[in-house]
Structure formats: C-alpha cells, structure tokens
C-alpha cells in the first residue's frame, strides 16, 4: 500500500535565532502561523487516499518544534493526535539539538510522536559558530542519545558546503552521524537564498558555494557510506516547489539532485567492474527498479561510457539489491 506523509510547515516558529543560510519562507513557500483548520484539512485529505497506516505520518517541519511556545506546541499535537492510530502511524517532528530534554520527550511521547529529526547540520564546532547555529556538536550527541533511549526513531539532518566547511569536514560530520546510529538522514547541499546573511557573504565574495559537479561527487560518496551502514537517506537536496527557484541566488540546487548522485554511484561501480573488460558491447545487470539510475540522469552514464568506447545496456534483475551490479 501507498506511503503517505502529511507535511505541515511551521516556518521559523521556535527558532531562537536566524542561521545565516536560512529563509524558511523561501524553502517551504509558506509564511504565517499554521492553523488547526490547515492541520485537519491536510490530514483528512490524505486519509481519503488508500495507504499503509503504519508507514504514514503527520510531519511538522520548518521550525524548531520543541522550542515553540509550549501551549502552541501542545495545541498542534492535540489537533493531530486524533488521526494517529486510525489513519497514520505517528507524528514526525524536526527540532534543534539544544531543544531536547526528558520533559519534552515525555510530552511528545504522550501525543503520538514517533520520530524526531535533529537539524544538526554539522558536527564541527567552528562551522556551527560561523553559521550562527547556536548549538554545539555535544548538544547533538546528547539529544540523539536521549531520543534513542526514549524509543523514538532518530533522524539527523546535515548540510554540505556550509560557510567555513569543506569536504573533509562534511565527511567528518557524516562519520559522526554514522557513529550516532540514526534511523534516517537528510543531506542538504547549501543553497544561497535571498534575504539571508549568507547572501551578503556571497555578494562580498567571502563565501563561495561548491559547484554542482563537486557536490554530486561528495554527496554520492556520503550516500554510499550511509547505505553501507544501514542508514536510510530519506532526502538528498532541497525539495522542488515552494519558492526555492524564485529565491535561489547561488549554490547547489537541482530538482533531480538525488538522481544525479545515484547515477554517480552506479557510474563509479560500473567503471570499476569493466576496467579490464575488452568487450565493447557490455550488458549490466542491476535491481529491476534501478535501471534508470544506472543509466544516469537523462542517460548521462550511457553517454559517458560511449565516449570511452563502451556500449552499455542496462538490464533489470529482481534478485539484485540496490547498488548491486553484475557485468555479463
């Protein structure tokens, strides 16, 4: 059955400060306070679609949910709770690492919250300071431990290419995430949005975002590292829609960014496997649902190998898993 997420945005609510890269209105396409009517309407609309209840959630994103004024936070949860267990398996929220404690976790548990995502962004203290995050790597580690102890599903969010970061620091953040053993991860390459401090740093030539090509290679590497450690990456790159295209100034934004990264993974695997193959016509077996990824976005991998004198034909095999490749 179909998986459904009801995504409800609470832009900037609860945020104690404004990070230099953040413009939630641009990211979510929403401004203003979320209302009970919006929560009910979204939940009831989704409930009418046949779906797997245990694999569907109501999700509050965009702000720091547990830092919202307590009465308002509970109001949101109370409005959503009647749909939990009947139409959805639980509630997912995102928040800051320094806004988690045992009291808050107890409240979340009582209202049907099952998954908590932490906007960690980096595990490097100097990067967090430069981007005015207002929390430390230690806060992330402590919050992650408490969330797991209370039985919630743990999600961690990271950003690549932040001001003051580099590829080695981004790799370090990923490895620290792996050490914390989250259930899910989101990876967001940094995008320069209008009306942010990062935009000013970019205009003053103090900050230069990574190129798309470099970000694809790095994020493909990180995606594979999480895959190897059994951690599901549930988002790679900003979602299309909202006002991102209109508010975009610079940086890595592509509506098919994940597909680019997965294509890069398959290109690397195939290249390694055919390195000593003398045949010019090569058949490549991958999982049945992975054929387009192995061919690359808009067939870029086929063209890449064609220029190297190799004509590859990708075929599906239902017995293979993701990123498994057999050359025949």
C-alpha positions as CSV (number, residue, x, y, z in Angstrom):
1,X,0.0,0.0,0.0
2,X,1.0,3.6,-0.5
3,X,3.2,5.5,1.9
4,X,1.8,9.0,2.8
5,X,3.4,11.9,4.7
6,X,1.3,14.9,5.7
7,X,3.9,17.7,5.7
8,X,2.9,20.7,7.8
9,X,5.3,23.7,7.8
10,X,5.8,25.9,10.8
11,X,8.4,28.3,9.3
12,X,10.8,29.9,11.9
13,X,8.5,29.0,14.8
14,X,10.5,28.3,17.9
15,X,13.8,29.3,16.3
16,X,15.8,31.3,18.9
17,X,18.0,32.9,16.2
18,X,18.3,33.1,12.4
19,X,21.0,31.0,10.9
20,X,23.0,32.8,8.2
21,X,21.7,30.4,5.5
22,X,18.1,30.2,6.5
23,X,15.0,31.7,4.8
24,X,12.2,29.2,5.7
25,X,9.6,31.2,3.7
26,X,11.6,30.6,0.6
27,X,12.3,26.9,1.4
28,X,8.7,26.0,2.3
29,X,6.8,28.5,0.2
30,X,4.8,29.3,3.3
31,X,4.6,32.2,5.8
32,X,2.3,32.8,8.7
33,X,1.2,30.6,11.6
34,X,-0.1,27.1,11.0
35,X,-3.8,26.8,11.9
36,X,-5.9,23.9,13.3
37,X,-8.0,24.1,10.1
38,X,-4.9,23.5,7.9
39,X,-3.9,20.5,10.0
40,X,-7.3,19.0,9.9
41,X,-7.8,19.6,6.2
42,X,-4.4,18.2,5.3
43,X,-4.9,15.1,7.5
44,X,-8.5,14.4,6.3
45,X,-7.5,14.8,2.6
46,X,-4.6,12.4,3.0
47,X,-6.8,10.0,5.0
48,X,-9.1,9.5,2.0
49,X,-6.3,8.0,-0.1
50,X,-5.7,4.3,0.4
51,X,-2.4,4.0,2.3
52,X,-0.3,1.9,4.7
53,X,-1.3,3.4,8.1
54,X,1.8,2.0,9.9
55,X,4.1,3.6,7.2
56,X,2.5,7.0,7.1
57,X,3.0,10.1,9.3
58,X,1.9,13.6,10.1
59,X,5.1,15.6,10.0
60,X,5.7,19.1,11.4
61,X,8.7,20.7,9.7
62,X,10.3,24.1,9.1
63,X,10.9,25.5,12.6
64,X,12.2,24.2,15.9
65,X,9.1,22.3,17.0
66,X,10.1,21.7,20.6
67,X,11.2,25.3,21.1
68,X,7.8,26.6,20.1
69,X,5.8,28.2,22.9
70,X,4.7,25.2,25.0
71,X,0.9,25.9,24.7
72,X,1.1,26.3,20.9
73,X,3.3,23.1,20.5
74,X,0.7,21.1,22.5
75,X,-2.1,22.7,20.5
76,X,-0.6,21.4,17.3
77,X,-0.1,17.9,18.8
78,X,-3.6,17.8,20.2
79,X,-5.0,18.7,16.8
80,X,-3.1,16.0,15.0
81,X,-3.4,13.2,17.7
82,X,-7.0,12.0,16.8
83,X,-5.6,10.9,13.4
84,X,-2.8,8.8,15.0
85,X,-3.5,5.1,15.1
86,X,-6.6,5.4,12.9
87,X,-5.1,7.0,9.7
88,X,-1.4,7.5,10.5
89,X,1.2,5.5,12.4
90,X,2.7,8.5,14.2
91,X,3.8,12.1,14.2
92,X,7.3,13.2,13.0
93,X,8.8,16.5,14.1
94,X,12.0,18.3,13.5
95,X,13.8,20.5,16.0
96,X,17.2,21.8,17.3
97,X,19.6,19.6,19.2
98,X,19.6,22.0,22.1
99,X,15.8,21.9,22.5
100,X,15.5,18.3,23.6
101,X,15.2,17.1,27.2
102,X,13.5,14.4,29.2
103,X,10.4,16.6,30.0
104,X,9.9,17.4,26.3
105,X,10.4,13.8,25.2
106,X,7.7,12.8,27.7
107,X,5.2,15.3,26.3
108,X,6.0,14.2,22.7
109,X,5.5,10.5,23.6
110,X,2.1,11.2,25.1
111,X,0.8,12.8,21.9
112,X,1.8,10.1,19.5
113,X,5.2,11.4,18.2
114,X,7.2,8.5,16.9
115,X,10.1,10.2,15.1
116,X,12.3,13.1,15.9
117,X,14.7,14.7,13.4
118,X,17.6,16.9,14.7
119,X,18.8,19.8,12.5
120,X,22.5,19.2,13.4
121,X,23.8,20.5,10.0
122,X,27.5,19.9,11.1
123,X,29.4,18.1,13.8
124,X,32.3,20.7,13.5
125,X,32.1,23.3,16.3
126,X,33.8,26.1,14.2
127,X,31.3,25.6,11.3
128,X,28.3,25.8,13.7
129,X,29.7,29.1,15.1
130,X,30.3,30.6,11.7
131,X,26.8,29.8,10.6
132,X,25.3,31.1,13.8
133,X,23.6,27.8,14.7
134,X,23.7,28.5,18.5
135,X,24.3,24.8,19.5
136,X,27.3,22.5,19.7
137,X,28.2,19.0,18.4
138,X,27.8,17.9,22.1
139,X,24.2,19.1,22.1
140,X,23.5,16.9,19.0
141,X,25.2,13.9,20.6
142,X,23.3,14.3,23.9
143,X,19.9,14.8,22.2
144,X,20.5,11.8,19.9
145,X,21.2,9.6,22.9
146,X,18.1,10.8,24.8
147,X,15.8,10.3,21.7
148,X,17.0,6.7,21.2
149,X,16.7,6.0,25.0
150,X,13.0,7.1,24.9
151,X,12.3,4.8,21.9
152,X,11.8,7.4,19.2
153,X,13.1,7.0,15.7
154,X,16.1,9.2,15.3
155,X,16.7,11.3,12.2
156,X,19.7,13.6,11.6
157,X,20.0,16.4,9.1
158,X,23.3,17.6,7.7
159,X,24.3,20.3,5.2
160,X,27.3,20.1,2.9
161,X,29.2,23.2,1.7
162,X,28.4,25.4,4.6
163,X,30.3,28.6,5.2
164,X,33.6,27.6,6.9
165,X,33.2,24.0,6.0
166,X,34.9,21.8,3.3
167,X,34.7,18.3,2.0
168,X,36.8,16.8,4.8
169,X,34.6,18.4,7.4
170,X,31.5,17.2,5.7
171,X,32.9,13.7,5.6
172,X,33.6,14.0,9.3
173,X,30.0,15.0,10.0
174,X,28.8,12.0,8.1
175,X,31.1,9.7,10.0
176,X,29.9,11.2,13.3
177,X,26.3,10.6,12.2
178,X,27.1,7.0,11.5
179,X,28.6,6.7,15.0
180,X,25.3,8.0,16.5
181,X,23.4,5.3,14.6
182,X,20.3,7.3,13.4
183,X,17.5,5.5,11.6
184,X,17.3,8.2,8.9
185,X,19.4,11.0,7.5
186,X,18.7,14.0,5.3
187,X,21.6,15.7,3.3
188,X,21.1,19.2,2.1
189,X,23.8,20.9,0.0
190,X,24.0,24.6,0.9
191,X,21.9,26.9,-1.2
192,X,22.4,30.7,-1.0
193,X,18.9,32.2,-0.7
194,X,17.9,35.8,-1.0
195,X,17.4,37.9,2.2
196,X,20.0,35.9,4.2
197,X,23.3,36.7,5.8
198,X,24.9,34.1,3.5
199,X,23.7,36.1,0.5
200,X,25.7,39.1,1.7
201,X,28.8,36.9,2.3
202,X,28.4,35.6,-1.2
203,X,28.0,39.1,-2.7
204,X,31.1,40.2,-0.8
205,X,33.0,37.2,-2.2
206,X,33.6,36.0,1.3
207,X,31.7,32.7,0.7
208,X,31.7,30.7,-2.5
209,X,29.4,27.6,-2.6
210,X,30.7,24.4,-4.1
211,X,29.9,23.6,-7.7
212,X,27.2,21.2,-8.7
213,X,29.7,18.7,-10.1
214,X,31.7,18.6,-6.9
215,X,28.6,18.4,-4.7
216,X,27.3,15.5,-6.7
217,X,30.5,13.5,-6.2
218,X,30.7,14.3,-2.5
219,X,27.0,13.5,-1.8
220,X,27.2,10.3,-3.8
221,X,30.1,9.3,-1.6
222,X,28.2,10.2,1.6
223,X,25.0,8.4,0.3
224,X,27.0,5.2,-0.2
225,X,28.6,5.5,3.3
226,X,25.2,5.7,4.9
227,X,23.9,2.8,2.7
228,X,26.8,0.6,3.7
229,X,25.9,1.3,7.4
230,X,22.3,0.5,7.0
231,X,21.1,4.1,7.4
232,X,18.4,5.3,5.2
233,X,18.8,8.7,3.5
234,X,15.3,10.0,3.1
235,X,16.1,13.3,1.5
236,X,19.0,14.4,-0.7
237,X,18.9,18.1,-1.7
238,X,16.1,20.6,-1.2
239,X,12.7,19.6,-2.5
240,X,11.4,21.3,-5.6
241,X,8.4,23.5,-5.2
242,X,7.7,26.3,-2.8
243,X,9.7,29.4,-3.8
244,X,13.1,27.9,-3.9
245,X,13.6,28.6,-7.6
246,X,12.5,32.2,-7.2
247,X,14.6,32.8,-4.1
248,X,17.7,31.0,-5.4
249,X,20.8,33.1,-5.6
250,X,23.7,30.6,-5.8
251,X,24.8,27.1,-4.7
252,X,23.7,23.6,-5.4
253,X,20.0,23.2,-6.3
254,X,18.8,20.7,-8.8
255,X,15.3,19.2,-8.9
256,X,16.8,15.8,-9.6
257,X,19.8,16.1,-7.3
258,X,19.4,12.6,-5.8
259,X,19.1,11.0,-9.2
260,X,22.4,12.8,-10.2
261,X,24.1,11.3,-7.1
262,X,22.7,7.8,-7.5
263,X,23.8,7.9,-11.2
264,X,27.3,8.9,-10.0
265,X,27.3,5.9,-7.7
266,X,26.4,3.5,-10.5
267,X,28.8,5.1,-12.9
268,X,31.7,4.5,-10.4
269,X,30.7,0.9,-9.7
270,X,30.3,0.0,-13.4
271,X,33.6,1.7,-14.3
272,X,35.4,-0.3,-11.7
273,X,33.8,-3.6,-12.9
274,X,34.6,-3.1,-16.6
275,X,38.1,-1.6,-16.1
276,X,39.7,-4.6,-17.6
277,X,36.9,-5.7,-19.9
278,X,37.9,-5.8,-23.6
279,X,34.4,-6.1,-25.0
280,X,32.8,-3.0,-26.4
281,X,29.2,-4.2,-26.0
282,X,28.5,-4.8,-22.3
283,X,25.4,-5.8,-20.5
284,X,24.9,-4.6,-17.0
285,X,22.5,-6.2,-14.5
286,X,21.1,-4.1,-11.7
287,X,18.0,-4.3,-9.5
288,X,14.8,-4.0,-11.5
289,X,13.9,-0.7,-10.1
290,X,17.3,0.8,-10.5
291,X,17.7,0.7,-14.3
292,X,17.2,4.5,-14.8
293,X,19.6,5.3,-12.0
294,X,22.3,3.1,-13.5
295,X,21.7,4.8,-16.9
296,X,22.2,8.1,-15.2
297,X,20.1,11.2,-15.3
298,X,18.9,11.7,-18.9
299,X,21.2,8.8,-19.9
300,X,24.4,10.6,-19.0
301,X,26.1,7.4,-17.9
302,X,25.5,5.6,-21.2
303,X,26.9,8.7,-23.0
304,X,29.9,8.7,-20.6
305,X,30.8,5.1,-21.4
306,X,30.1,5.6,-25.2
307,X,32.8,8.2,-25.3
308,X,35.1,5.7,-23.7
309,X,34.3,3.2,-26.5
310,X,31.9,1.1,-24.4
311,X,28.3,0.5,-25.4
312,X,26.5,-0.5,-22.1
313,X,23.0,-1.9,-22.0
314,X,21.4,-1.9,-18.5
315,X,19.0,-4.7,-17.7
316,X,16.9,-5.4,-14.6
317,X,17.2,-8.4,-12.3
318,X,14.7,-8.8,-9.5
319,X,17.2,-10.8,-7.3
320,X,19.6,-8.0,-7.0
321,X,19.7,-5.3,-4.3
322,X,20.3,-1.6,-4.6
323,X,23.8,-0.7,-5.9
324,X,24.5,-4.4,-6.8
325,X,25.9,-4.6,-10.3
326,X,26.8,-7.7,-12.3
327,X,28.5,-7.5,-15.7
328,X,27.5,-10.2,-18.2
